[in-house]
Amino acid sequence: MPVSSVAKPQRLLRFRPLHGVLLLVALVAPLVLTSLAGGSQAFEHVARFPIGLLLLMIAMAVLCWNLNAARLRLMLNGRAGTLGQRGALGIELAAKCALCATPGGSGGPATLLLLLAQRGFSPSKGTAVFLIDQGCDLLFFLLMLSGLVAMSVVGDAQWPHQGLVQLSLLGLALLAVGVSLMMGYLPKLLRTRRQWLAWIRPSRRRWLVRRLLRCRYALRMTLALPKATLAAMLVLTALHWLLRYSLLYLAVIGVGGHTDWLWTFLTQMLAMAASQFSFLPGGAGAAEVGVGSLLLPLMGREQAAAAVLVWRLISYHLYLAAGAPLLLLYSARMLRQR
């Protein structure tokens, strides 16, 4: 995230009409896709969803928010003034709301930097915090991906579309290894092997190089942290993603389906990776279609559609509902200060 992107706060607070249209489409996409895929029977499954299980999913989502807030406090380490759990939770929800409400999640990092700047935290230091946060997530998914690849190749896991899943996992693993090696030698490659990017148009090439350099810097900064701090952050990261990726498993159980927890984790991992190619906020459309298609071999169409709808309501729409009031509150405060 360039420092210049936080130089003028009013630009970050401006919500363009196109963004509103895209967000509206993203909000109604799960309902439309559920209606198309499962019809009225899917909504009947949603209406019969156990209240106790739904409350458990909401409690798990709230716990995930607090785990991320605790990780933010650990990363700041008192450098942004006195920041309690409530304050960190407010920043976390507002930033994640902006991330979920903007195409490609572009509003999330900018909002985080702006909120930290309001506490006297410089943009350069805020960028470092954001990169360390992303680095922890990347390390966790690299470890999980390695375990899933090993289990699918040498283990006796029986998953639907076994061959396709193994091929996808191997492809992701090879991509991760290739990217890791490339990032290790990235400065040298950029100096001596410029022709390998010559086929990309200049504007896109600059964007790609910036993303690669940021990713490399994030990993280096994360791995350079004190071991105790890094271990605590990785524990919080692992707990967050394990809880968050358990929401789909509970949604499947709630609609009367039966599946393995590891399969639902893998389903979300693959589908959310594919959702990065969606132009809608939150990867809407691609996420629902990806997860639903991978659940179909294990349950009826109406059950899969209902499970996906409940899952998105808790993992996406609830984030927006909880974060929007805080985002508006912080925006109003900054406007009053101006």
Stockholm file with secondary structure:
# STOCKHOLM 1.0

chainA/1-338         MPVSSVAKPQRLLRFRPLHGVLLLVALVAPLVLTSLAGGSQAFEHVARFPIGLLLLMIAMAVLCWNLNAARLRLMLNGRAGTLGQRGALGIELAAKCALCATPGGSGGPATLLLLLAQRGFSPSKGTAVFLIDQGCDLLFFLLMLSGLVAMSVVGDAQWPHQGLVQLSLLGLALLAVGVSLMMGYLPKLLRTRRQWLAWIRPSRRRWLVRRLLRCRYALRMTLALPKATLAAMLVLTALHWLLRYSLLYLAVIGVGGHTDWLWTFLTQMLAMAASQFSFLPGGAGAAEVGVGSLLLPLMGREQAAAAVLVWRLISYHLYLAAGAPLLLLYSARMLRQR
#=GR chainA/1-338 SS CCGGGGSCHHHHHCCCHHHHHHHHHHHHHHHHHHHHHHHHHHHHHHHTSCHHHHHHHHHHHHHHHHHHHHHHHHHHTTTTSSCCHHHHHHHHHHHHHHHHHSGGGTHHHHHHHHHHHTTTCCHHHHHHHHHHHHHHHHHHHHHHHHHHHHHHHHSCCCCTTHHHHHHHHHHHHHHHHHHHHHHHTHHHHHHHCGGGGTTSCHHHHHHHHHHHHHHHHHHHHHHTSCHHHHHHHHHHHHHHHHHHTTHHHHHHHHTTCCCCHHHHHHHHHHHHHHGGGCSSGGGTTHHHHHHHHHHGGGSCHHHHHHHHHHHHIIIIIHHHHHHHHHHHHHHHHHHHHC
#=GC SS_cons         CCGGGGSCHHHHHCCCHHHHHHHHHHHHHHHHHHHHHHHHHHHHHHHTSCHHHHHHHHHHHHHHHHHHHHHHHHHHTTTTSSCCHHHHHHHHHHHHHHHHHSGGGTHHHHHHHHHHHTTTCCHHHHHHHHHHHHHHHHHHHHHHHHHHHHHHHHSCCCCTTHHHHHHHHHHHHHHHHHHHHHHHTHHHHHHHCGGGGTTSCHHHHHHHHHHHHHHHHHHHHHHTSCHHHHHHHHHHHHHHHHHHTTHHHHHHHHTTCCCCHHHHHHHHHHHHHHGGGCSSGGGTTHHHHHHHHHHGGGSCHHHHHHHHHHHHIIIIIHHHHHHHHHHHHHHHHHHHHC
//
